[in-house]
Amino acid sequence: MNRFRQALVAILVSFAAVADESPQLKCDVGPVTRVYGGSNWLVYSCDDNQSLVFVSAPDSKAAPFIFMLHPSAKGYQLHGEGTGNKQVTDAALKELKALTEREVVALVAETKSVK
């Protein structure tokens, strides 16, 4: 499991750098499991205390897929990448776009409570 987590962190950091031209983020806090689009997602928060990364669970029809949600001047920006089932990832995208700022803040806090 430790090797999986290390590989995931490397992928998430690379994804964060591509998704936004700001300094690289470390997104390894958590995860908590949530269901979006009828599929399980592992949710991690980043060291900026504002951004979230949603990784499709290994047994999910959405796998492999990653979404990153981060603040911008226009509110939150959502980016996705992967080759999972498009119908499932589109359904998750719709739900993730509907997250409120309060829900994002709560998710960040919840990831930080994971030991």
N, C-alpha and C positions, 0 to 999 in steps of 0.2 A: 504494500500500500504506500509506503514511503517513496518508492521510486515513481509510482504513479503520480503522487502529489508533486514531486519535484519536476516531473515532465510537464504536468499541468501548469505549474507556476511559470515555467519557461514559456509555454505557449501563450499564457494569459498576458505576460509582460510584453511579448512580441506583438500580440494582437492589440494591446492598449497603445503601443507606440504607433501602429499603423492607423488605428481608428482616430487618433488625435495627435497633432503634431507637438503637443506639450510634452514635458519631460516624462520619461517612462514611469509607469505605475507598477507597484507590486500588489498583486491581487490574489492573495492567498489566505485571507481571513475567512474562516468558516470551514466547511459549508453548512448551509441549512438546505433542506429539501423542500421544494415547492412544486405544485402542479400548474402548468400553463399550457393551454391548448390541448388539454387532456393527456399530457405527458409529464414525466418527472424531470426536474431540473435541479442541479446543484448550484446554489447561489453563494458567491464569494463577494466580499467587499475588498476595496483597495485602500492603500495607505494614504489616499487623499481624504478619506472619511466621507466621500460623497458618491463615488462610482461603484457600480456593481457589475459582476460578470455572471452570466447564466450559462452553465455548461450542461448540455443534455446528458442525462444519466446514461451509463453504458448500456442498459437494457431498454432504452427508450427508442421508439420509432423515429424520434427526431435526431438520434445520434448518427454521425457526429455533427454537432452544431454548437456554436458559441454566439451569444449575444453580449454586447457590452453597452451599458447605460452609463452615461457620464454627463455632468453639467456643462452647459455652454451659455453663451450670451442670450440664446433664444430659449432657454429652459433646458430640458434634458435631451440629449441626442442618443439615438439607439442605432447600433450597428450590428450586423449579423454576418456570420460566415460559416459555411459547412456544406455537407452533402446529404444531410438527413432528409427524411420524407418531407417534401415541400408543403403538403397539405397540413401536416402537423406543425412544422415550423412557422407557417403563415398564421395558424391559429394562435400559437404562442406569441408571435409578434403583435398581433392585434391586442392581446391581453397585456403585454408588457408596455405597449404604447399608452394604455389607459391607466398605468400606475400614477398615483398622485405623489406630490412631493412628500407628503406625510407618510405614505406607504414606503417610499424609497428610504427615508430616514429611519423608519422602523425596521426595515430589512437590514440596513447597515448595522444598526444596534444589535439586532438578533444574531448576525454573523459574528459579532464581537463577543457574544456570550458563549459561543461554542468553545469548548476546551480542547 
